[in-house]
Amino acid sequence: MVTLFDKFNVGNLVLKNRFARSATAERCADEKGFFSKDVYEMYGALARGGTGLIITGYAAVHISGRCGITQPLISDDKFIPQWEKLAGAVHSQGEDCRVLVQLVHGGRQVQADAAPSPVAPSAVKDNLTGVIPKEMTEREILRTIENFADAAMRAKLAGFDGVQIHAAHGYLISAFMSPRSNVRTDQWGDSLENRARFLIEIFRAVRERTGDDFIAGVKLNGDDGMDGGMDILDACYMAKCLAREGVDFIEVSGGTWETPSIKGTCRMNIRTTKKEAYFLDNAKRIKTTVGPSVPVIAVGGFRSLQAMEEAFYAGMSMVSLCRPLIREPDLINKFKLAMKNKADCISCNGCLGVKDGMTRCVKLI
């Protein structure tokens, strides 16, 4: 019987198991976008810890889309050496561990000290921050598509196994897909087909620039979790479009900065198995839509091996998790050696509120 611990192919990449480390905001860079020295040890520990696939914290493809001043940049060739060092840390310390860079443009979901002139598909106010972004011109849209392709090529030159295009959580690509934040009436908005166009053109540009041998996956919201946002029917359409383009995998998440926390990305107090896997239903619908040819990764509150196995046997290709690996980077090894069957993480979200230094477990409760 196939298990989560067996090898698995994503595109032409062989993974040693079906566990992925999902991306997070690691607050690991200085004001200029360069890594702090601690980041390499953190990734080395993750690689040694048994995870088959690591997806890095989000990297900004352009300074205008930098979410915060501690977010790393991959927007210029001068950043390639630091990314090369990170890829080397993973490949040298993790036996057969693979690593992808997550690429993002923050859009309107940026901090003022990092990106003082936020842009978005439309000048729609962000209800969390109060920001009213500038509507992007056609020229800015086309240039941003190239920014993603350029960043993907830098990741390839740095020795990464691929990239994940961040099209979830209300950031720029996600905002283009949502009827709540995209009220354009040109080819980049209005209809579902037009709202998908920005993502599809980015994927095509990345694929053309980096080639078929370089993994290109997408993180996609199953729904935005709020009235007027993208819903599961929209998400299934987006996933079908990506499948036709030859996407290597889709990781299904949900929520935006504006989404109520009870429906959001990093839900708290996950103390029972029933509270785990909170995006699984949407992931299953997307898996049914794209069929067996496209791997679908389930994410969202996984804490127990039981819940992860249930998701796998429900049809998920892989499972991904992040907060538990912040506390226990060797959790997957512990699972494999039957040392434990549940993570220590209590979902207090103290790790996400760290102000002094990199994201780390502080265990608030």
C-alpha positions as CSV (number, residue, x, y, z in Angstrom):
1,M,0.0,0.0,0.0
2,V,1.3,3.5,-0.9
3,T,1.9,5.8,2.0
4,L,2.9,9.4,2.6
5,F,6.4,8.2,3.2
6,D,6.8,6.7,-0.3
7,K,8.5,8.5,-3.2
8,F,6.4,10.7,-5.5
9,N,7.0,12.4,-8.8
10,V,6.1,16.1,-9.3
11,G,6.9,16.8,-13.0
12,N,10.3,15.4,-13.6
13,L,11.2,15.8,-9.9
14,V,11.4,12.8,-7.7
15,L,10.5,13.5,-4.1
16,K,11.5,11.2,-1.3
17,N,8.0,11.5,0.4
18,R,4.7,13.3,0.1
19,F,5.3,15.9,2.9
20,A,5.9,19.5,1.9
21,R,6.9,22.5,4.0
22,S,4.5,25.2,3.1
23,A,5.7,28.8,2.7
24,T,5.5,31.4,5.4
25,A,6.6,35.0,6.1
26,E,9.9,34.4,7.8
27,R,11.0,38.0,8.4
28,C,14.5,36.9,7.4
29,A,15.9,39.8,5.4
30,D,17.3,43.3,6.0
31,E,15.9,46.5,4.6
32,K,17.7,46.0,1.3
33,G,16.3,42.5,0.8
34,F,19.3,40.4,1.7
35,F,19.1,37.4,4.0
36,S,20.2,37.4,7.6
37,K,22.8,34.7,8.3
38,D,20.4,32.6,10.5
39,V,18.2,31.7,7.5
40,Y,20.7,29.2,6.1
41,E,20.8,27.2,9.4
42,M,17.0,27.3,9.5
43,Y,16.7,25.8,6.1
44,G,19.4,23.3,6.8
45,A,17.5,22.1,9.8
46,L,14.3,21.8,7.7
47,A,16.2,19.8,5.1
48,R,17.7,17.5,7.7
49,G,14.3,17.1,9.3
50,G,12.9,14.7,6.7
51,T,10.6,16.9,4.6
52,G,10.5,15.8,1.0
53,L,9.8,19.3,-0.5
54,I,10.5,22.7,1.0
55,I,8.8,25.8,-0.4
56,T,10.6,28.9,0.8
57,G,9.0,31.9,2.4
58,Y,7.6,34.3,-0.2
59,A,10.1,36.3,-2.2
60,A,9.1,39.6,-3.8
61,V,9.6,39.8,-7.6
62,H,9.6,43.6,-7.6
63,I,10.3,46.2,-4.9
64,S,6.8,47.7,-5.5
65,G,5.3,44.4,-4.3
66,R,7.4,43.9,-1.2
67,C,5.0,43.1,1.6
68,G,7.3,44.2,4.5
69,I,10.9,45.4,5.0
70,T,12.0,42.0,6.3
71,Q,10.8,40.2,3.2
72,P,13.6,38.9,0.9
73,L,13.9,40.1,-2.7
74,I,14.6,38.2,-5.8
75,S,14.0,41.2,-8.0
76,D,17.5,41.7,-9.3
77,D,20.5,39.6,-10.3
78,K,22.4,40.9,-7.3
79,F,20.3,38.7,-5.1
80,I,21.2,35.4,-7.0
81,P,24.2,34.6,-4.8
82,Q,22.2,34.6,-1.5
83,W,19.5,32.3,-3.1
84,E,22.3,30.1,-4.4
85,K,23.6,29.7,-0.9
86,L,20.1,28.9,0.4
87,A,19.6,26.2,-2.3
88,G,23.0,24.8,-1.4
89,A,22.1,24.6,2.3
90,V,19.1,22.5,1.5
91,H,20.6,20.2,-1.1
92,S,23.8,19.6,0.9
93,Q,22.1,18.9,4.3
94,G,18.9,17.2,3.3
95,E,19.2,13.8,1.7
96,D,17.2,14.1,-1.6
97,C,15.3,17.1,-0.3
98,R,14.0,19.4,-3.0
99,V,13.4,23.1,-2.7
100,L,11.3,25.7,-4.5
101,V,11.2,29.5,-4.3
102,Q,7.7,31.0,-3.7
103,L,7.3,34.1,-5.9
104,V,4.9,36.9,-5.0
105,H,3.9,40.5,-5.7
106,G,2.1,41.8,-2.7
107,G,-0.3,44.2,-4.6
108,R,-2.3,46.2,-2.2
109,Q,-1.4,44.0,0.8
110,V,1.9,45.7,1.6
111,Q,3.3,47.7,4.5
112,A,3.8,51.4,3.8
113,D,7.4,51.4,4.9
114,A,8.2,48.7,2.3
115,A,6.0,49.7,-0.6
116,P,4.6,53.2,-0.1
117,S,2.7,53.3,-3.5
118,P,0.8,50.0,-3.6
119,V,-0.8,48.8,-6.9
120,A,-3.7,46.5,-7.6
121,P,-6.0,45.5,-10.5
122,S,-8.4,48.2,-9.3
123,A,-8.5,51.1,-6.9
124,V,-10.5,49.2,-4.3
125,K,-9.9,49.9,-0.6
126,D,-8.4,47.2,1.5
127,N,-10.7,47.1,4.6
128,L,-8.0,45.9,6.9
129,T,-5.3,48.5,6.2
130,G,-7.5,51.3,4.8
131,V,-5.2,51.4,1.7
132,I,-6.6,52.5,-1.6
133,P,-4.1,51.2,-4.2
134,K,-3.4,52.6,-7.6
135,E,-5.0,50.8,-10.5
136,M,-2.4,49.2,-12.7
137,T,-2.0,50.3,-16.3
138,E,-1.7,47.8,-19.1
139,R,2.0,48.5,-19.3
140,E,2.5,47.9,-15.5
141,I,0.6,44.6,-15.8
142,L,2.8,43.4,-18.7
143,R,5.9,44.5,-16.9
144,T,4.9,42.6,-13.7
145,I,4.4,39.4,-15.8
146,E,8.0,39.8,-16.9
147,N,9.0,40.4,-13.3
148,F,7.7,37.0,-12.4
149,A,9.5,35.3,-15.3
150,D,12.7,37.1,-14.5
151,A,12.5,36.0,-10.8
152,A,11.8,32.4,-11.8
153,M,14.9,32.4,-14.0
154,R,17.0,33.8,-11.1
155,A,15.7,30.9,-9.0
156,K,16.8,28.4,-11.7
157,L,20.2,30.0,-12.0
158,A,20.6,29.8,-8.2
159,G,20.1,26.0,-8.3
160,F,16.5,25.7,-7.1
161,D,14.4,22.8,-8.3
162,G,11.5,25.1,-9.3
163,V,9.2,27.8,-8.2
164,Q,5.7,28.2,-6.7
165,I,3.7,31.1,-8.0
166,H,1.8,32.6,-5.1
167,A,-1.7,33.2,-6.4
168,A,-3.5,33.1,-3.0
169,H,-4.2,35.1,0.1
170,G,-5.2,38.3,-1.5
171,Y,-1.8,39.2,-2.9
172,L,-1.6,40.7,-6.4
173,I,-2.4,37.6,-8.5
174,S,-5.2,36.6,-6.1
175,A,-6.6,40.1,-6.3
176,F,-6.8,39.9,-10.1
177,M,-8.9,36.7,-9.7
178,S,-11.3,38.1,-7.2
179,P,-14.4,40.0,-8.3
180,R,-14.2,41.8,-4.9
181,S,-10.9,43.5,-5.7
182,N,-10.9,43.4,-9.5
183,V,-13.6,45.6,-11.0
184,R,-11.8,46.3,-14.3
185,T,-13.8,46.2,-17.6
186,D,-10.9,45.5,-19.9
187,Q,-9.2,42.2,-20.9
188,W,-7.8,41.8,-17.3
189,G,-11.2,41.9,-15.5
190,D,-15.0,41.5,-15.6
191,S,-15.4,38.0,-16.8
192,L,-14.1,34.9,-15.1
193,E,-11.9,34.2,-18.2
194,N,-10.4,37.7,-18.0
195,R,-9.9,37.5,-14.2
196,A,-7.8,34.4,-14.8
197,R,-5.7,36.0,-17.5
198,F,-3.0,37.6,-15.3
199,L,-2.2,34.3,-13.6
200,I,-2.2,32.3,-16.8
201,E,0.1,34.8,-18.6
202,I,2.5,34.7,-15.6
203,F,2.5,30.9,-15.7
204,R,3.2,30.9,-19.4
205,A,6.0,33.5,-19.1
206,V,7.6,31.5,-16.3
207,R,7.4,28.3,-18.3
208,E,8.8,29.9,-21.5
209,R,11.7,31.5,-19.6
210,T,12.7,28.5,-17.5
211,G,11.7,25.5,-19.6
212,D,9.7,22.3,-19.0
213,D,12.4,20.7,-16.9
214,F,12.0,23.4,-14.2
215,I,9.1,22.9,-11.8
216,A,6.4,25.5,-11.8
217,G,3.5,25.1,-9.4
218,V,0.8,27.4,-8.1
219,K,-0.6,28.2,-4.6
220,L,-4.3,28.9,-5.2
221,N,-7.2,29.9,-2.9
222,G,-10.1,27.5,-2.9
223,D,-12.1,30.5,-1.9
224,D,-11.5,33.9,-0.3
225,G,-13.7,33.2,2.7
226,M,-15.8,36.4,2.4
227,D,-18.7,37.8,0.5
228,G,-18.0,38.9,-3.0
229,G,-14.6,37.2,-3.2
230,M,-13.5,34.3,-5.3
231,D,-15.4,31.1,-4.5
232,I,-14.8,27.4,-5.1
233,L,-16.5,27.5,-8.6
234,D,-14.1,30.3,-9.6
235,A,-11.2,28.3,-8.1
236,C,-12.1,25.2,-10.1
237,Y,-12.1,27.2,-13.3
238,M,-8.7,28.7,-12.5
239,A,-7.4,25.2,-11.7
240,K,-8.7,23.8,-15.0
241,C,-7.0,26.6,-16.9
242,L,-3.7,25.8,-15.1
243,A,-4.1,22.1,-15.8
244,R,-4.4,22.9,-19.6
245,E,-1.2,24.9,-19.4
246,G,0.7,22.0,-17.8
247,V,1.1,23.2,-14.2
248,D,3.2,20.8,-12.2
249,F,1.1,21.0,-9.0
250,I,-1.5,23.1,-7.2
251,E,-1.5,23.8,-3.5
252,V,-5.0,24.7,-2.2
253,S,-5.3,27.3,0.5
254,G,-7.8,30.1,1.3
255,G,-8.4,33.5,2.8
256,T,-6.9,37.0,2.4
257,W,-5.8,39.8,4.8
258,E,-9.5,40.9,4.9
259,T,-10.9,37.4,5.6
260,P,-12.3,36.9,9.2
261,S,-9.8,34.8,11.2
262,I,-12.3,32.0,11.7
263,K,-12.2,31.4,7.9
264,G,-8.6,32.6,7.3
265,T,-5.3,31.0,6.5
266,C,-3.7,30.5,10.0
267,R,-6.5,29.5,12.2
268,M,-5.9,29.1,15.9
269,N,-6.5,26.6,18.7
270,I,-6.3,23.5,16.5
271,R,-6.6,21.0,19.4
272,T,-8.7,18.2,17.7
273,T,-8.4,16.3,14.5
274,K,-11.8,17.7,13.4
275,K,-10.3,21.2,13.4
276,E,-7.4,20.1,11.1
277,A,-7.4,20.1,7.3
278,Y,-9.8,23.1,7.1
279,F,-9.1,23.6,3.3
280,L,-9.5,19.9,2.4
281,D,-13.0,20.0,1.0
282,N,-12.0,22.7,-1.5
283,A,-8.8,20.8,-2.3
284,K,-10.8,17.7,-3.0
285,R,-13.1,19.6,-5.4
286,I,-10.1,21.0,-7.2
287,K,-8.5,17.6,-7.4
288,T,-11.7,16.2,-9.0
289,T,-11.6,19.1,-11.5
290,V,-8.0,18.6,-12.6
291,G,-7.9,14.8,-12.5
292,P,-5.0,12.5,-11.9
293,S,-2.5,14.3,-14.1
294,V,-2.1,17.3,-11.8
295,P,-0.8,16.7,-8.2
296,V,-2.9,18.6,-5.6
297,I,-1.4,19.5,-2.2
298,A,-3.6,19.9,0.8
299,V,-2.7,22.5,3.4
300,G,-4.4,24.1,6.4
301,G,-4.0,23.2,10.0
302,F,-2.4,19.8,9.8
303,R,-1.1,18.7,13.2
304,S,-1.6,14.9,13.4
305,L,-0.3,12.1,11.2
306,Q,-3.9,10.7,11.3
307,A,-5.3,13.8,9.6
308,M,-2.6,13.9,7.1
309,E,-3.1,10.2,6.2
310,E,-6.9,10.8,6.0
311,A,-6.3,13.6,3.5
312,F,-3.9,11.4,1.4
313,Y,-6.4,8.5,1.3
314,A,-9.1,11.0,0.4
315,G,-7.2,11.7,-2.9
316,M,-4.7,14.3,-2.0
317,S,-1.3,13.9,-3.7
318,M,0.7,15.5,-0.9
319,V,0.1,17.3,2.4
320,S,1.9,20.5,3.4
321,L,2.4,22.2,6.7
322,C,4.4,25.1,8.2
323,R,3.7,26.2,11.7
324,P,4.4,22.8,13.2
325,L,7.8,22.8,11.4
326,I,8.7,26.2,12.9
327,R,8.6,24.5,16.3
328,E,9.8,21.0,15.1
329,P,11.8,21.1,11.9
330,D,12.4,17.4,12.3
331,L,8.8,16.5,12.7
332,I,8.6,14.3,9.6
333,N,11.6,12.2,10.8
334,K,9.8,11.7,14.1
335,F,6.7,10.6,12.3
336,K,8.7,8.2,10.1
337,L,10.5,6.7,13.1
338,A,7.2,6.4,15.0
339,M,8.5,8.6,17.8
340,K,5.2,10.5,17.8
341,N,2.0,11.0,15.8
342,K,1.2,14.6,16.5
343,A,3.0,17.9,16.3
344,D,3.8,19.9,19.4
345,C,2.4,23.1,17.7
346,I,-0.6,24.4,19.6
347,S,-1.6,26.9,16.9
348,C,-1.3,30.0,19.2
349,N,0.2,32.0,16.3
350,G,2.9,33.5,18.5
351,C,5.3,32.6,15.8
352,L,3.5,35.0,13.4
353,G,3.7,37.9,15.9
354,V,7.5,37.9,16.4
355,K,8.8,41.5,16.2
356,D,12.5,41.0,16.9
357,G,14.1,38.8,14.4
358,M,13.0,35.8,12.3
359,T,9.8,34.0,12.6
360,R,10.1,31.4,15.4
361,C,8.1,29.5,18.0
362,V,7.4,31.5,21.2
363,K,4.5,29.3,22.5
364,L,2.1,31.9,23.9
365,I,-0.2,29.5,25.7
